């Protein structure tokens, strides 16, 4: 990026006080003190673990031209311009936008928020746009894509600077549209402040991330911040079958639309026939055959349809393209065993998501064959959902194997003990506990007979297990394919 003056960069942020020359030229904007070079503008953010204000002396020695902070240091370096603001995190969002020349204003950006379905909807919108001949970008849990170039994703919604840099790269690549997941963390941490959205989609809201938000009310409030920020030219599409849907758009300036499988709505869907290899749907009186399974995917596809039409895409072309879309990696991804059973890999890591995928299987199999479920819970996350996950799994499966997920810094056996507390007494005999995830998947496949379904839930697209701070390569899909190789 070309150098920009401090005066230009700070024009959109609330400034309490400036000490020093605000006409200086800035060579880059950073929030990591280790990245400061001569001419940098450093933003001191109060993080969850570290308060960057403690590094103000260090960044002055490293050549910073300017510092944005909430509290001025005791000693001011004469060569540094200090810009005091009420909230450095909010300031960073606007500075990131200004540095990258407000890329969101040059794209039609659609954000997707909710507990479940964000990745699928954002990815399918990206794929749909591409099939319709548009250049587009994607920001998701699985990957970030600039037109066709893929960058690994480190978090659901990138940090302020990375987010604006990726959007800028999309503009430079000639993209017309961008689709992104909007996490509750990103809303709370003001990562999306200053972005211009063409539309927003709300999927659903169930228990998740309470380790961060503390309460469900705080979690709801974080999601709602996204819709509160939408402008009057934007659209807001919400799942009206979710009781929180109407709450999300109470204060939005955007044009409101609804989608539903059960109620009157602007975009209405009905499942005609559900199979493991696809579903027949009727969306707004038009029948559509898709390569997705389950009512939860019917919701996802209805949201995709709604957004496509609200973006002005041709109705018939949208339906044709939707019929050719395929499931997202690790989202209800089906694999067929040489021995005649089906294995499904899904990212379901919340009680509601697990209920959705297991109910989808049970609706399709209609009592024939067994459902064998492998699931676990991650460490250093909401402990309250552990017994709930186990209970929902055993109530909807013929056999369940509780196993390790990403234990992170916790003892995996202790996580499993907490999960076991949710297993009813009459389900103990059909529930196994195998800490080693590879062995758990192998055992599930060994137990399966022709016509059975093995559901491996929790990690989906992830290709690692995080244990004591170290990520070890592990991919549920690879494990299943390797097992299938031995069955031939």
Helices and strands as residue ranges (DSSP letters): E 4-5, H 6-9, G 10-12, E 17-19, E 25-26, E 28-30, G 33-35, E 40-43, G 52-55, H 56-61, E 66-69, E 81-84, H 88-99, G 103-106, E 108-113, H 118-131, E 136-139, E 143-146, E 149-152, H 160-172, E 177-181, H 184-188, E 199-202, H 210-213, H 216-228, E 235-239, H 245-248, E 255-260, E 267-275, E 278-283, E 286-290, H 295-310, H 315-322, E 333-336, E 342-346, H 351-365, E 371-375, H 385-396, E 399-402, H 412-420, G 425-430, E 431-433, H 437-447, E 453-457, E 464-467, E 470-473, H 476-487
